[in-house]
């Protein structure tokens, strides 16, 4: 199956801290992302082209993803209100996720 990538319209920052190494990278406009469902979780790939090419891949199992979203929701209740355009974009995406999860129940 051909990979379906999409442009990054905002920004992602990734850092990994090992005992003897630290890696940090950003993926902004000009970068692409791929997100897809796999049997046991969510796969995400961020790709930055050009001379400073980099790729970051993540696989989050369903239970971990659910725990992350629940903790994010909790932190949202404890923080300042989100900017309206960000809130609307997220609500639209979460509505689509909910519809797909209910469809496959």
N, C-alpha and C positions, 0 to 999 in steps of 0.2 A: 504494500500500500504506500502511495506517495505521501510524503510528509506535507501537512498543511500548516504553513507558517503565516503569521500575522505581524504587522508592524507594531512596534512598541510606541504608543502615543504619549506615554508619561515617562516613568523611570523606575528601574529596579536596581538595587544595590545588593551585592552578595559579598559576604566575608566568611572565611573559614580560618579558625585559629587552632593550629596544632601546637604541641609543646615546643617544637623547634622551628616552625614556619607559620607565616601569616599570609593569606591570600585575600585580596580585595579587588572587586571589579564592579563597574557600573554598566548598565544596559539602558541607553536612552534612545531618543529618536535616531533612526537609522538602524537600530537593532530590530531583531524579530523574536517572536516567541511561538512556541507550540505547546498546547495543552490538550491532553487526551485521557480518556478513561481507560484504565487497564483492569484486568480481572480483579485485582486486589487493591486498587488505589488510583491515584491521580499522578500522571507523569507530566512534568513541566520541563521544557528546554528553552533557555535564553541564549541567543546567538548574537554576537557583535562582529560584524565583518570588518574588513580593512586591514591596515598594517598592524593594528593592535588587536587582532582577532582573538576572540575568546568564546567559550561555550560553558554554560553551567546547566547541569541536569539534576532534577530532583524527582524522587518517587516517594509519595506520601501514602501510606496505607490508609484505608478508610477510617479506621478508629482514631488514628493519629490526626488525620485531617479534621474529623469531627471534634476532637479535643481542642485543636488549634482554633477552630471557628468559635467554639463555646467560650474559650478564654478571651478571644478577640471581642466577642459580644459583651462579656463582662467588663472588659477594659473600656469599651465604648460607653457603657453606662456610667463609668467613673471619670470620663474626660469631657472636655469642652465639646459642644456640638460640631459635627463635621460640616464642612463647606457644602452648600446645597448641590452643586454640580457633581461632586464626588458621591454624595449620598444618593442622588438619583441614579447615577450610573451603577452603583453597587446594588441598589434595590432592584433595578431591571435585571441585572445578571443573576442575583439570588432568586428572583421569581422564575427565571428560566431553569435554574438548577432544580428548584422545588418541583416544577412541572414535570421535568424528566424523571426525577426520583419517584414521584407519585405514579407516573405512567408505567413504570417498570415494576410496580408493587404487585 
